[in-house]
Amino acid sequence: MKTGRRPGDRRVRFSPRPPTARVTLPKFRVRSSRLSRLSPAAVFVLGFAAFIAVGTLLLTLPISRATGKWTSPLDALFTATSAVCVTGLTVQDTGTYWSLFGQVVILVLIQLGGLGFMTSSTLLLLLIGRRAGLRHRMIQREAIGGPGLGSTLDLTRQIALFTLGVEALGAVILTMRFWSDVGPARAAWWGLFHAVSAFNNAGFDLFGGFRSLIPYNREPVVLLTVSVLIILGGISFAVVADLYENRRAIWKRRSLRLALDTRLVLLTTAGLLVFGTLALSFTEWTNPATFGQMSFGDRVLNAFFHSVSARSSGFTAVNLGSMREDSLLILVALMFIGGSATSTAGGIKVQTFSLLFFAIVSSIRGSHGVESFQRRIPTADLLRAISIALLAIFLVFVATVGLSQTDPFNVLPTLFESVSALGTVGWTTGITTELSMGGRLIVIVAMFVGRLGPLTLFLALAARERQPRYQWPEERVKLG
């Protein structure tokens, strides 16, 4: 009887494995620097503070002053902060107090402050041939609103080229106008300085006597050129780029495919310009100290120019201290709103204002959400807009009360100064040079917070954003 083999009858023996040698690698502890652990908001604050510190040091030197003497640290700090924060408030006349070296320092600070810390540092890395790191590009993307990390460097180059191109064109036009007044060399310097100051919404001028553009308040070439520079700098590069991408549709009058952000900026900017022009024309038309002695065309031109400049520029063509109180209140409202996000302008930004406006409209209509241009606004964006607006109102209140305690001025000039500093506008009714040391320190802090506040708040809120694992039950609250 044959027996078949079953599975497992045959055994295969393997030789034992030789022992494997274990290689012990040394352990390295990688410690990230404190700077790399900073939040984007902290990086912005430290970056702008570094610009201000270097500018203050340079402006205190005797070479920066026209008389060759040392400048007081407080005056240098005030001027450097105003330049970096592209405000324009000054305690010393820019055209007569500072030497050519000091004016160049102020111009460089304006350009760096207008571009922003991250854009300026990225351009510096590109110029010296180094690559920006991943974290650097991430922070830069949040600063300029880029779509992705890969396009951050290209977008930074485009911003730089656009800025320099617009400033160069404006400088040429202004130089040609100033040529007959001061000669070719000074005309070229004046043209360059005021073009950079206008595009970056800084408001610094070299005409002397704190006159700003008053000597040219009846010249359309100067006022319109400066107005165009202010508008281009105040609507942001993203809006200009979106319009450029739709250039064929604009030329052929087809339907535009503009982003919602672009539509909000253009609509709100146009509405505010029309409102400001009409309102100032109504209140100042018969004022002999401002528009009253001008022709019809010059009155309309100056009303339009101050409506543009009020949004964050700081240039003025009349004495603001001679304006009527209702005009100053109109300017306070325009200064508070400011320009576009990621631009050189200050204020709460037109996007914030437009979202609050559409929220009011939606509430009146009884809608359950905020809608604009057939788009639904995320609740998170609406909450950020409300937070930015309320924080700005609180800061204006604190600054106004603080100035009222340090300097004996009326409420309206003090409020005007506070909003001008926090909105990085640079307008004053004439009290800036008369501020005490405490008042100047308050304005310095206000300018710094105004330049970084809305953006820093946005980044801080975005950094804390997280999806909740659960939601609490909803309960209605009695309102109104």
C-alpha positions as CSV (number, residue, x, y, z in Angstrom):
1,M,0.0,0.0,0.0
2,K,1.5,3.3,-1.1
3,T,1.3,6.2,1.1
4,G,1.3,9.6,-0.5
5,R,3.3,12.5,0.7
6,R,1.5,15.1,2.7
7,P,2.3,18.7,3.0
8,G,4.9,19.2,5.7
9,D,6.7,15.8,5.3
10,R,9.7,17.4,3.6
11,R,11.6,19.8,5.8
12,V,14.1,22.3,4.4
13,R,16.8,23.4,6.8
14,F,18.3,26.9,6.4
15,S,21.7,27.8,7.7
16,P,21.5,30.4,10.5
17,R,21.7,34.0,9.5
18,P,24.9,35.7,10.3
19,P,24.5,38.4,12.9
20,T,24.0,41.9,11.4
21,A,26.1,44.7,12.6
22,R,24.2,47.7,13.8
23,V,25.6,51.1,13.0
24,T,24.8,53.7,15.6
25,L,24.6,57.2,14.1
26,P,25.2,60.2,16.2
27,K,22.1,62.2,17.0
28,F,22.1,65.8,16.0
29,R,19.6,68.2,17.6
30,V,18.4,70.7,15.1
31,R,17.3,73.9,16.8
32,S,15.4,76.4,14.8
33,S,16.3,80.0,15.3
34,R,13.9,82.3,17.2
35,L,13.5,84.4,14.1
36,S,12.2,81.4,12.1
37,R,9.5,80.7,14.7
38,L,8.1,84.2,14.6
39,S,4.6,84.7,13.2
40,P,4.3,86.7,9.9
41,A,2.8,89.6,11.9
42,A,5.8,89.7,14.2
43,V,8.1,89.6,11.1
44,F,6.4,92.6,9.6
45,V,6.6,94.5,12.9
46,L,10.3,93.8,13.4
47,G,11.1,94.5,9.8
48,F,9.5,98.0,9.7
49,A,11.0,98.7,13.2
50,A,14.4,97.9,11.7
51,F,13.9,100.3,8.8
52,I,12.8,103.0,11.2
53,A,15.8,102.4,13.5
54,V,18.3,102.6,10.6
55,G,16.6,105.7,9.2
56,T,16.6,107.4,12.6
57,L,20.3,106.8,13.0
58,L,21.1,108.2,9.6
59,L,18.9,111.3,10.0
60,T,20.6,112.2,13.4
61,L,24.0,112.6,11.6
62,P,25.2,116.1,10.8
63,I,25.5,115.1,7.2
64,S,21.7,114.8,7.0
65,R,21.0,118.3,8.1
66,A,21.4,121.4,6.0
67,T,23.3,123.3,8.7
68,G,25.6,120.4,9.4
69,K,24.5,120.0,13.0
70,W,23.2,117.0,14.8
71,T,19.4,116.4,14.7
72,S,17.6,115.6,17.9
73,P,16.8,111.9,18.2
74,L,13.0,112.6,18.6
75,D,12.8,114.7,15.4
76,A,14.8,112.0,13.5
77,L,12.6,109.2,14.9
78,F,9.5,111.2,14.0
79,T,10.7,111.8,10.4
80,A,11.9,108.2,9.9
81,T,8.7,106.8,11.2
82,S,6.6,109.1,9.0
83,A,8.7,108.1,5.9
84,V,8.8,104.3,6.5
85,C,5.0,104.4,7.3
86,V,4.5,106.6,4.2
87,T,2.5,109.1,6.2
88,G,3.9,112.5,5.5
89,L,3.6,114.2,8.9
90,T,6.7,116.3,9.7
91,V,8.0,118.4,12.5
92,Q,10.8,119.9,10.3
93,D,10.4,121.2,6.8
94,T,11.7,118.5,4.4
95,G,12.9,121.0,1.7
96,T,14.9,123.4,4.0
97,Y,15.8,121.5,7.1
98,W,17.4,118.4,5.6
99,S,20.5,118.3,3.3
100,L,20.6,116.5,0.0
101,F,21.8,113.4,1.9
102,G,19.0,113.6,4.4
103,Q,16.4,114.0,1.6
104,V,17.9,110.9,-0.2
105,V,17.6,109.0,3.1
106,I,13.9,110.0,3.4
107,L,13.3,109.0,-0.2
108,V,14.8,105.6,0.3
109,L,12.8,105.1,3.4
110,I,9.6,106.1,1.6
111,Q,10.4,103.6,-1.2
112,L,11.2,100.8,1.2
113,G,8.1,101.5,3.3
114,G,5.9,101.7,0.3
115,L,7.1,98.4,-1.1
116,G,6.9,96.8,2.3
117,F,9.5,94.9,4.4
118,M,9.0,91.5,2.8
119,T,9.0,92.8,-0.8
120,S,12.1,94.9,-0.2
121,S,13.9,92.1,1.4
122,T,12.9,89.7,-1.4
123,L,14.2,92.2,-4.0
124,L,17.5,92.5,-2.0
125,L,18.0,88.7,-2.1
126,L,17.3,88.7,-5.8
127,L,19.8,91.5,-6.4
128,I,22.6,89.8,-4.5
129,G,21.9,86.5,-6.3
130,R,20.5,84.5,-3.3
131,R,17.3,82.5,-3.2
132,A,14.4,83.2,-0.9
133,G,13.7,80.4,1.5
134,L,10.3,78.6,1.8
135,R,9.3,80.4,4.9
136,H,10.3,83.8,3.4
137,R,8.2,83.1,0.3
138,M,5.2,82.0,2.5
139,I,5.3,85.3,4.4
140,Q,5.8,87.2,1.2
141,R,2.8,85.5,-0.3
142,E,0.6,86.6,2.6
143,A,2.0,90.2,2.3
144,I,1.2,90.7,-1.4
145,G,-1.7,88.3,-1.7
146,G,0.0,85.9,-4.2
147,P,-1.9,82.9,-5.5
148,G,0.9,80.4,-4.7
149,L,4.5,79.9,-3.6
150,G,5.8,79.3,-7.1
151,S,4.6,82.7,-8.4
152,T,5.7,84.7,-5.4
153,L,9.2,85.7,-6.8
154,D,7.8,86.4,-10.3
155,L,5.0,88.5,-8.7
156,T,7.6,90.4,-6.6
157,R,9.6,91.2,-9.7
158,Q,6.5,92.4,-11.5
159,I,5.6,94.7,-8.5
160,A,9.1,96.2,-8.6
161,L,9.0,96.8,-12.3
162,F,5.5,98.3,-12.2
163,T,6.5,100.6,-9.3
164,L,9.7,101.8,-10.9
165,G,8.1,102.2,-14.3
166,V,5.1,104.3,-13.0
167,E,7.4,106.4,-10.8
168,A,9.8,107.0,-13.7
169,L,7.0,108.2,-16.0
170,G,5.6,110.5,-13.3
171,A,9.1,111.8,-12.6
172,V,9.6,112.7,-16.2
173,I,6.3,114.6,-16.4
174,L,6.9,116.5,-13.2
175,T,10.5,117.3,-14.2
176,M,9.4,118.9,-17.4
177,R,7.0,121.1,-15.5
178,F,9.5,122.1,-12.8
179,W,12.3,122.8,-15.3
180,S,11.2,126.3,-16.0
181,D,11.1,127.1,-12.3
182,V,14.3,125.8,-10.7
183,G,16.6,124.6,-13.6
184,P,17.3,121.1,-14.9
185,A,19.2,119.6,-11.9
186,R,16.8,120.6,-9.2
187,A,13.8,119.9,-11.5
188,A,15.0,116.3,-12.0
189,W,15.4,115.8,-8.3
190,W,12.1,117.4,-7.5
191,G,10.4,115.4,-10.2
192,L,11.8,112.1,-8.9
193,F,11.2,112.8,-5.2
194,H,7.6,113.9,-5.6
195,A,6.8,111.1,-8.1
196,V,8.0,108.5,-5.5
197,S,6.3,110.3,-2.7
198,A,3.0,110.4,-4.6
199,F,3.0,106.8,-5.8
200,N,3.8,105.6,-2.3
201,N,1.1,107.9,-0.8
202,A,3.7,109.5,1.4
203,G,3.0,113.2,0.9
204,F,6.5,114.5,1.5
205,D,7.5,117.6,-0.5
206,L,10.6,119.8,-1.1
207,F,8.9,123.1,-1.8
208,G,9.7,124.6,1.6
209,G,7.6,126.3,4.2
210,F,5.3,123.3,4.7
211,R,3.5,124.4,1.5
212,S,3.0,121.1,-0.1
213,L,1.5,121.7,-3.6
214,I,0.0,125.1,-2.8
215,P,2.3,126.9,-5.3
216,Y,0.8,124.6,-8.0
217,N,-2.8,124.6,-7.0
218,R,-3.9,126.0,-10.3
219,E,-1.8,123.9,-12.6
220,P,-3.6,120.8,-13.9
221,V,-0.4,119.1,-15.1
222,V,1.0,118.9,-11.6
223,L,-2.3,118.1,-9.8
224,L,-3.5,115.5,-12.3
225,T,-0.1,113.8,-12.5
226,V,0.1,113.5,-8.8
227,S,-3.5,112.3,-8.6
228,V,-2.9,109.5,-11.1
229,L,0.2,108.4,-9.2
230,I,-1.7,108.4,-5.9
231,I,-4.6,106.4,-7.4
232,L,-2.3,103.8,-9.0
233,G,-0.4,103.4,-5.7
234,G,-3.6,103.2,-3.7
235,I,-5.5,100.6,-5.6
236,S,-2.7,97.9,-5.3
237,F,-0.7,96.1,-8.0
238,A,-3.2,93.1,-7.9
239,V,-6.0,95.3,-9.2
240,V,-3.8,96.8,-12.0
241,A,-2.7,93.3,-13.0
242,D,-6.3,92.1,-13.1
243,L,-7.2,95.0,-15.4
244,Y,-4.2,94.2,-17.6
245,E,-5.3,90.6,-18.0
246,N,-8.7,91.9,-19.1
247,R,-7.3,94.5,-21.5
248,R,-8.7,92.8,-24.6
249,A,-12.1,92.6,-23.2
250,I,-11.9,96.3,-22.1
251,W,-10.7,97.3,-25.6
252,K,-13.4,95.4,-27.4
253,R,-16.0,96.3,-24.8
254,R,-16.8,92.7,-23.9
255,S,-17.9,91.4,-20.5
256,L,-15.0,91.5,-18.0
257,R,-13.9,88.6,-15.8
258,L,-12.6,90.6,-13.0
259,A,-12.0,89.2,-9.5
260,L,-14.4,90.2,-6.8
261,D,-11.7,92.0,-5.0
262,T,-11.0,94.1,-8.1
263,R,-14.6,94.9,-8.6
264,L,-15.0,96.0,-4.9
265,V,-11.9,98.2,-5.1
266,L,-12.8,99.9,-8.4
267,L,-16.5,100.5,-7.4
268,T,-15.7,101.8,-3.9
269,T,-12.8,104.0,-5.1
270,A,-14.9,105.5,-7.8
271,G,-17.8,106.1,-5.5
272,L,-15.6,107.7,-2.8
273,L,-13.9,110.0,-5.4
274,V,-17.2,111.2,-6.7
275,F,-18.6,111.7,-3.2
276,G,-15.5,113.5,-2.0
277,T,-15.4,115.8,-5.0
278,L,-19.1,116.8,-4.8
279,A,-19.0,117.2,-1.0
280,L,-15.8,119.4,-0.9
281,S,-17.2,121.4,-3.8
282,F,-20.3,122.1,-1.9
283,T,-18.6,123.0,1.4
284,E,-15.6,125.0,0.1
285,W,-17.0,126.5,-3.1
286,T,-17.5,130.0,-1.5
287,N,-14.7,129.8,1.1
288,P,-12.3,132.7,0.1
289,A,-9.4,131.1,2.0
290,T,-9.5,127.9,-0.1
291,F,-11.5,127.5,-3.3
292,G,-13.5,130.8,-3.3
293,Q,-10.9,132.8,-5.2
294,M,-10.4,130.2,-8.0
295,S,-12.0,129.8,-11.3
296,F,-14.8,127.2,-11.9
297,G,-12.4,124.7,-13.4
298,D,-9.8,125.2,-10.7
299,R,-12.4,124.7,-8.0
300,V,-13.5,121.4,-9.5
301,L,-9.9,120.3,-10.0
302,N,-8.9,121.1,-6.4
303,A,-12.0,119.4,-5.0
304,F,-11.1,116.3,-7.0
305,F,-7.5,116.5,-6.0
306,H,-8.2,116.7,-2.3
307,S,-10.8,113.9,-2.6
308,V,-8.0,111.7,-4.1
309,S,-5.3,112.9,-1.6
310,A,-7.5,112.4,1.4
311,R,-7.5,108.6,0.9
312,S,-3.9,108.4,2.2
313,S,-1.6,110.6,0.2
314,G,-1.0,113.7,2.3
315,F,-0.4,116.2,-0.5
316,T,-2.5,119.3,-0.2
317,A,-3.1,122.3,-2.5
318,V,-4.8,124.6,0.0
319,N,-4.3,125.4,3.7
320,L,-6.3,122.7,5.5
321,G,-6.4,124.9,8.6
322,S,-8.5,127.4,6.7
323,M,-11.1,124.8,5.7
324,R,-14.6,124.8,7.3
325,E,-15.4,122.3,10.0
326,D,-17.8,120.3,7.9
327,S,-15.1,119.9,5.2
328,L,-12.7,118.6,7.9
329,L,-15.3,116.0,9.0
330,I,-15.7,114.9,5.4
331,L,-11.9,114.5,5.1
332,V,-11.8,112.6,8.4
333,A,-14.3,110.0,7.0
334,L,-12.2,109.7,3.7
335,M,-9.0,109.3,5.7
336,F,-10.5,106.7,7.9
337,I,-11.5,104.5,4.9
338,G,-8.2,104.8,3.1
339,G,-7.2,102.8,0.0
340,S,-6.9,99.2,-1.1
341,A,-5.5,96.3,0.8
342,T,-1.9,95.3,-0.1
343,S,-1.4,98.8,-1.5
344,T,0.7,101.8,-0.3
345,A,-2.4,103.4,1.2
346,G,-3.6,103.2,4.8
347,G,-6.9,103.3,6.6
348,I,-9.2,100.4,7.2
349,K,-9.1,99.7,3.4
350,V,-11.9,100.0,0.8
351,Q,-12.5,96.3,0.9
352,T,-13.4,96.5,4.6
353,F,-15.7,99.5,4.0
354,S,-17.4,97.8,1.1
355,L,-18.0,94.6,3.0
356,L,-19.6,96.5,5.9
357,F,-21.7,98.4,3.4
358,F,-23.0,95.3,1.7
359,A,-23.6,93.7,5.1
360,I,-25.9,96.6,5.9
361,V,-27.7,96.3,2.6
362,S,-28.1,92.5,3.2
363,S,-29.5,93.1,6.6
364,I,-32.0,95.6,5.3
365,R,-33.1,93.2,2.6
366,G,-33.4,90.4,5.2
367,S,-30.8,88.2,3.5
368,H,-29.2,85.4,5.5
369,G,-25.8,86.2,4.1
370,V,-23.7,88.9,2.5
371,E,-23.6,88.9,-1.3
372,S,-21.8,91.1,-3.8
373,F,-21.6,90.9,-7.6
374,Q,-23.3,87.4,-7.6
375,R,-20.7,86.1,-5.0
376,R,-21.3,85.1,-1.5
377,I,-18.9,86.7,1.1
378,P,-17.5,84.2,3.6
379,T,-18.5,84.8,7.2
380,A,-14.8,84.7,8.2
381,D,-14.1,87.7,5.9
382,L,-17.0,89.6,7.3
383,L,-15.9,89.0,10.8
384,R,-12.4,90.2,10.0
385,A,-13.8,93.4,8.4
386,I,-15.9,94.1,11.5
387,S,-12.9,93.5,13.8
388,I,-10.6,95.8,11.7
389,A,-13.2,98.6,11.7
390,L,-14.0,98.4,15.4
391,L,-10.3,98.2,16.3
392,A,-9.6,101.2,14.1
393,I,-12.4,103.2,15.8
394,F,-10.9,102.2,19.2
395,L,-7.4,103.3,18.2
396,V,-8.7,106.7,16.9
397,F,-10.5,107.2,20.3
398,V,-7.4,106.4,22.3
399,A,-5.1,108.6,20.1
400,T,-7.5,111.5,20.3
401,V,-7.9,111.3,24.0
402,G,-4.1,110.9,24.4
403,L,-3.4,114.0,22.3
404,S,-6.1,116.0,24.2
405,Q,-4.2,115.2,27.4
406,T,-0.8,116.2,26.2
407,D,-1.6,119.2,24.0
408,P,-4.3,121.9,24.6
409,F,-6.0,121.9,21.1
410,N,-9.6,121.7,20.2
411,V,-11.3,118.4,19.6
412,L,-11.6,118.6,15.9
413,P,-7.9,119.4,15.1
414,T,-6.9,116.7,17.5
415,L,-9.3,114.2,15.9
416,F,-8.1,115.2,12.5
417,E,-4.4,114.7,13.5
418,S,-5.2,111.3,15.1
419,V,-7.1,109.9,12.0
420,S,-4.4,111.4,9.7
421,A,-1.6,109.5,11.7
422,L,-3.5,106.2,12.0
423,G,-4.6,106.4,8.4
424,T,-1.0,107.2,7.3
425,V,-2.4,110.2,5.4
426,G,-0.1,113.0,6.7
427,W,-2.5,115.8,6.7
428,T,-2.6,118.3,9.5
429,T,-4.4,121.5,10.3
430,G,-1.1,123.0,11.5
431,I,-0.7,121.5,15.0
432,T,2.0,118.9,14.2
433,T,5.0,121.3,14.7
434,E,3.4,122.5,17.9
435,L,3.0,119.1,19.6
436,S,4.8,118.5,22.8
437,M,7.2,115.6,23.3
438,G,4.4,113.4,24.6
439,G,2.1,114.3,21.7
440,R,4.9,113.5,19.2
441,L,5.4,110.1,20.7
442,I,1.7,109.4,20.5
443,V,1.7,110.4,16.8
444,I,4.8,108.2,16.2
445,V,3.0,105.2,17.7
446,A,-0.1,106.0,15.8
447,M,1.7,106.1,12.5
448,F,3.5,102.8,13.2
449,V,0.2,101.1,14.2
450,G,-1.6,102.6,11.3
451,R,0.8,101.2,8.8
452,L,0.9,97.7,10.3
453,G,-2.4,97.5,12.2
454,P,-5.0,96.3,9.7
455,L,-2.6,93.9,8.0
456,T,-1.1,92.6,11.2
457,L,-4.6,92.1,12.6
458,F,-5.7,90.2,9.4
459,L,-2.7,87.9,9.6
460,A,-3.1,87.3,13.3
461,L,-6.8,86.3,12.8
462,A,-5.9,84.1,9.8
463,A,-3.2,82.3,11.8
464,R,-5.7,81.4,14.5
465,E,-8.3,80.1,12.1
466,R,-9.2,76.4,12.6
467,Q,-12.1,74.2,11.9
468,P,-14.0,73.4,15.1
469,R,-14.8,69.8,15.9
470,Y,-18.2,70.7,17.2
471,Q,-20.6,73.7,17.3
472,W,-22.5,75.2,20.2
473,P,-26.3,75.5,19.9
474,E,-27.5,78.8,18.3
475,E,-29.4,81.4,20.3
476,R,-30.9,84.7,19.1
477,V,-29.9,88.0,20.6
478,K,-32.1,91.1,20.6
479,L,-30.6,93.9,18.4
480,G,-31.8,97.4,17.6
